Amino acid sequence: MRIAVTGSIATDHLMVFPGRFADQFVADQLEKVSLSFLVDQLDIRRGGVAANICFGLGSLGMSPVLVGAVGTDFDDYRSWLERHGVDTKSVHVSQTRHTSRFLCTTDETQAQIASFYAGAMEEAREIELQAVADRLGGIDLVVVAPNDPVAMVRHTEECRQRGFPFAADPSQQLARMDGPDVRSLVEGASYLFTNEYETSLLLRVTGWSAQDVLDRVGLWVQTHGPDGVRIEGTGAEPVTVAAHEVTGEADPTGVGDAFRSGFLWGVHAKLNVERSAQVGCTLAAIVLETVGTQEYTLDRADFSKRVARTYGSDAAAEIESKLRV
């Protein structure tokens, strides 16, 4: 399966605040907020939604194609991704801007406050997917993940025009984009990914009902954190999958990206949606137990044991038969 993942490529600066953000806000002073949090920890990690998804797919044995924009400071990151099975030949390199930066502080309740510097990502709008398809000999699926908003709309429109199947993952950009643009990202998607909050935001921004969304996509995959995953499609019974057990929460950054990697690997491996979601939930749990979005390693036997623990031996045997890690 030739899968191209479009979206952000960034460096993550992850900090930990040993308290609760909620305790620092004064209800009648919210319009004048001016806060500084003294953090105990700083980790600088590789990240960006598209790069995280590609890393997960590569770790599961695929050769995903990363499509995005970076600065000339990308060389070390490129080498890292290529060593983990990612095709980076379709990454655009800006000559004037730095690679994007994600700065995120997490408190003791796993609440997060984050900022994102776009940098070179703004040049992603210059990328033509047809050139990627020509190099690969075709594309079986394009993932349109959070990116420069203009690039997201352009990539989605090109997918529809050229007949490339695509997965819509508007995620963080739902808060920035207006109704017409968000509707254009969703219309005709083979897969739509949202979490619980993003589902509510999507419906509010588009003015659509849940059924309106289902009428416009193939499958709608909704993640609900510890409450698991719900997958719906018009004319099909909803599928629900429990969240994978977690031994300890280290850092929630990148958990959603990991789920998408696992789910899309399952699609590639021709597993049904339940099994695909189980793979996604297992990989998401591994990332939740790890500081950083690409700091984990996968072992086939260990991965299968984890699947068996939560989803049973039948699920583990079916998934393990497809694994190449």
CORNOR-V354415 format. One record per helix or strand of 2 or more residues. SS is the DSSP state (H for helix, E for strand). FROM is the first residue (numbers start at 1). TO is the last residue. If there is no record, write none. Layout:
ss: (SS:SS)
from: (FROM:FROM)
to: (TO:TO)
This chain:
ss: (E:E:H:H:E:H:E:E:H:E:E:E:H:H:E:H:E:H:H:E:H:H:E:H:E:E:H:H:H:H)
from: (3:10:21:27:41:49:65:69:72:92:100:112:119:129:141:149:166:171:179:191:196:210:219:225:229:236:255:273:300:313)
to: (6:16:24:32:47:59:67:70:83:93:106:117:126:136:145:162:169:175:186:195:206:214:223:227:233:241:268:288:311:320)
